[in-house]
Amino acid sequence: MVSAAAGAATGDRLAMSQIHGIHAVRALLEGVLRQRAVPGNDAERVRALYVQRGRRDQRIGTLMDLAREAGIRIEVVDKRWLDRRTGGSHQGVAVDSHELALADESALETRLASLRKAPLLLVLDGITDPRNLGACLRSANAAGADAVLLPKRHSAPLNAAALKTAAGGAESLLLIEVTNLARTLAWLKDRGIWIIGAAGAGEHLWSAVDLTVGCALVVGSEDRGLRALTAKSCDRLVQIPMFGEVSSLNVSVATGILLFEAVRQRALASG
């Protein structure tokens, strides 16, 4: 479902995954074609496209055309074979692909230098559930985030579950693997980017902080929230008030709320 973003790959997460479903597979194949247009990028993300025997509708045909254009092998297989490999709900199509290789921190510097607008970054501090990770990436893509930062440790893998949940949303994102998150946040501060953390005990309402400036929105793990050092690194801690019986939101829901508050403020500021 996703292709490597610009920048050097870490190389230690290039395990194989199987992506299935028409939307996810199409996003991956389109991403492969885009990445092959980047000079010097000849990495093979997809090994094979598997198509269910007897499936020849227009959507499947489009996937086969994309695979041919990308030089990817196409294999026709029985439905039972696909069921066994994917656990079902494959919509007649699957691919074997390498897991996403994250870019390194030098790619973040390159991206920031190229921007002609206030950066909007998302920082995921210890999201351990792959589906939550995928949902956060989907929201980041929809909101037009310029990059997503992930700590090297204590983070969910970008595996098939994460990529399927992202539903193609990770495809064009710049995903940065960060070795020392606190140090990276300090580096961002030095470049005029505000660090805005989400916390249940935050002193500011999420909608009361200026997000039209360059900012990095930081969300924490599903059960513990932001780590203490990460929270200490934030310029502002914001909260989303709860009015019902639950005490907190799912991390991916909170991420979407914060990102689209930034989108709302920026749209108003631009007139």
C-alpha positions in Angstrom: 0.0 0.0 0.0 2.9 2.4 0.5 6.1 3.2 -1.2 9.3 4.6 0.3 9.2 8.4 0.7 12.2 10.5 -0.4 15.3 10.0 1.7 17.6 7.3 2.7 16.1 4.1 3.9 17.0 2.5 7.2 17.0 -0.9 5.6 16.3 -2.9 8.7 12.5 -3.0 8.2 12.5 -4.5 4.7 10.6 -7.6 5.6 8.0 -8.9 3.2 4.3 -8.2 3.6 1.2 -9.1 1.7 -1.2 -6.3 0.9 -4.7 -7.1 -0.3 -7.8 -5.4 -1.4 -8.4 -3.3 -4.5 -7.9 0.1 -3.0 -4.8 -0.8 -1.0 -3.2 -2.6 -4.0 -3.9 0.2 -6.4 -2.4 2.8 -4.0 0.8 0.6 -3.8 1.1 0.1 -7.5 0.6 3.8 -8.3 3.2 4.6 -5.7 5.7 2.2 -7.2 5.3 4.0 -10.6 5.8 7.4 -8.9 8.9 6.3 -7.1 10.4 4.8 -10.2 10.2 8.3 -11.8 12.5 9.6 -9.1 16.1 9.6 -10.4 18.3 7.0 -8.7 15.4 5.2 -7.1 15.2 1.7 -8.6 14.2 -0.3 -5.5 11.7 -3.0 -6.2 8.8 -2.7 -3.8 6.5 -5.3 -5.2 7.5 -8.8 -6.2 4.2 -10.1 -7.7 0.5 -9.3 -8.2 -1.9 -12.1 -7.5 -5.3 -12.1 -9.2 -8.1 -14.4 -8.5 -9.0 -16.8 -11.3 -12.1 -15.6 -13.1 -12.0 -12.0 -11.9 -11.8 -9.7 -14.9 -13.8 -6.6 -13.9 -12.6 -3.1 -14.7 -11.0 -2.5 -11.4 -8.9 -5.7 -11.6 -8.0 -4.8 -15.2 -6.7 -1.4 -14.0 -4.5 -3.1 -11.4 -3.1 -5.5 -14.0 -2.3 -2.6 -16.4 -0.5 -0.8 -13.6 1.5 -4.0 -12.7 2.5 -4.4 -16.4 3.6 -0.8 -16.6 5.7 -1.2 -13.5 7.2 -4.5 -14.8 5.6 -6.5 -12.0 4.9 -10.2 -12.5 1.2 -11.2 -12.5 0.0 -14.6 -11.3 -3.5 -15.9 -11.6 -4.4 -18.0 -8.6 -7.4 -19.8 -7.1 -9.7 -18.1 -4.6 -8.9 -20.7 -2.0 -5.2 -19.8 -2.3 -5.9 -16.1 -1.8 -8.2 -16.9 1.1 -5.5 -18.9 2.8 -2.8 -16.3 2.2 -4.8 -13.3 3.3 -7.4 -14.5 5.7 -10.2 -13.4 3.3 -11.7 -10.0 2.3 -9.1 -9.7 -0.5 -11.5 -8.7 -3.2 -9.7 -11.0 -5.6 -6.3 -9.4 -5.5 -3.1 -9.3 -3.4 0.5 -8.4 -3.8 3.8 -9.5 -2.1 5.8 -6.4 -1.3 8.6 -5.2 0.9 7.5 -3.3 4.0 8.0 0.4 3.9 11.6 1.7 4.3 11.5 4.8 6.4 13.5 7.9 5.5 16.2 9.2 7.8 16.4 12.5 9.5 18.4 14.2 6.7 15.3 13.9 4.5 13.4 16.0 7.1 15.9 18.8 6.8 15.6 18.6 3.0 11.8 18.7 3.1 11.7 21.7 5.5 14.2 23.6 3.3 12.0 23.1 0.3 8.7 24.3 1.8 7.3 27.7 1.0 4.6 27.5 3.7 4.5 27.0 7.4 5.3 23.3 8.0 2.7 20.9 9.4 4.3 17.9 11.0 2.9 14.9 12.9 4.9 13.2 15.6 3.8 9.8 16.8 5.4 9.1 20.2 5.1 5.4 20.8 2.0 4.3 18.9 2.2 0.5 19.3 -0.9 -0.7 17.6 -0.4 -1.1 13.8 -4.0 -0.2 13.0 -3.8 3.0 15.1 -0.6 3.8 13.3 -2.3 3.3 9.9 -5.3 5.4 10.9 -3.0 8.2 12.0 -1.1 8.1 8.7 -4.4 8.2 6.8 -5.4 11.4 8.6 -2.0 12.9 8.1 -2.3 12.3 4.4 -5.8 13.8 4.3 -4.7 16.9 6.2 -1.7 17.5 3.9 1.0 16.9 6.6 4.5 17.6 5.3 6.1 14.7 7.2 5.4 12.2 9.9 8.0 11.4 12.6 8.3 8.0 14.2 10.7 6.9 16.9 13.0 4.1 16.1 12.0 2.2 19.2 8.6 1.8 20.8 6.7 2.2 17.6 4.4 -0.2 15.7 5.8 -1.7 12.5 4.6 -0.5 9.2 3.3 -3.9 8.4 0.3 -5.1 6.3 -2.2 -4.3 9.0 -0.9 -0.7 9.3 -0.8 -0.2 5.6 -4.3 -1.7 5.0 -5.8 0.6 7.7 -4.0 3.6 6.1 -6.0 2.8 2.9 -3.4 4.3 0.7 -2.9 7.3 3.0 0.8 6.5 3.7 1.6 6.4 0.0 2.8 10.0 -0.6 3.8 10.8 3.0 7.4 11.5 4.0 7.9 9.1 6.9 10.9 9.8 9.1 12.5 7.4 11.5 13.9 9.3 14.5 16.6 7.9 16.7 16.3 10.4 19.6 12.9 12.1 19.6 13.7 14.7 22.2 16.8 15.8 20.3 14.8 16.0 17.1 12.1 18.1 18.7 14.8 20.5 20.1 16.2 20.7 16.5 12.8 21.6 15.2 12.4 24.3 17.9 15.7 25.9 16.8 14.2 26.2 13.3 11.2 28.1 14.6 8.7 25.2 14.6 6.3 25.1 17.6 5.9 21.7 19.3 2.3 21.1 20.3 1.6 18.0 22.4 -1.7 16.4 23.1 -2.3 15.6 26.8 -5.4 15.0 28.9 -4.1 17.5 31.4 -3.0 20.0 28.8 -3.3 23.6 29.9 -4.7 24.8 26.6 -7.8 23.9 24.6 -6.8 22.3 21.3 -8.6 25.0 19.4 -7.1 27.9 21.3 -3.5 27.4 20.2 -2.2 29.1 17.0 -1.6 26.3 14.5 -1.1 28.6 11.5 2.6 28.8 12.3 5.0 26.1 11.6 4.2 23.4 14.1 4.7 19.7 15.0 1.7 18.0 16.5 2.7 15.3 19.0 0.5 12.5 20.1 1.4 9.7 22.5 0.8 6.0 23.1 -2.6 4.5 23.3 -2.4 3.8 27.1 0.1 6.2 28.6 0.0 9.2 26.3 3.2 11.3 25.8 6.4 10.1 27.5 7.6 12.5 30.2 10.6 13.7 28.2 8.5 14.3 25.1 5.9 16.3 27.1 8.7 18.3 28.6 10.0 19.1 25.1 6.6 20.6 24.0 6.0 24.4 23.8 2.3 23.8 24.5 0.2 21.0 25.8 -3.3 20.9 24.6 -6.4 18.9 25.6 -9.6 17.9 23.9 -12.3 18.0 26.6 -14.4 14.9 27.2 -18.2 15.4 28.0 -19.4 11.8 28.0 -18.6 8.7 30.1 -15.2 7.9 28.4 -12.1 9.7 29.6 -10.1 9.8 26.4 -10.3 9.4 22.7 -8.7 6.8 20.5 -5.3 8.1 19.5 -6.1 8.1 15.8 -9.3 10.1 16.5 -7.4 12.7 18.5 -4.8 12.9 15.8 -7.5 13.6 13.2 -9.0 16.3 15.4 -5.7 18.1 15.9 -4.6 17.9 12.3 -7.9 19.3 10.9 -7.9 22.0 13.5 -4.7 23.1 11.9 -6.3 22.8 8.5 -9.3 24.9 9.6 -7.1 27.6 11.1 -4.9 27.8 8.0 -7.8 28.0 5.7 -9.3 30.9 7.6 -6.0 32.7 7.7 -5.5 32.4 4.0 -8.9 34.0 3.4 
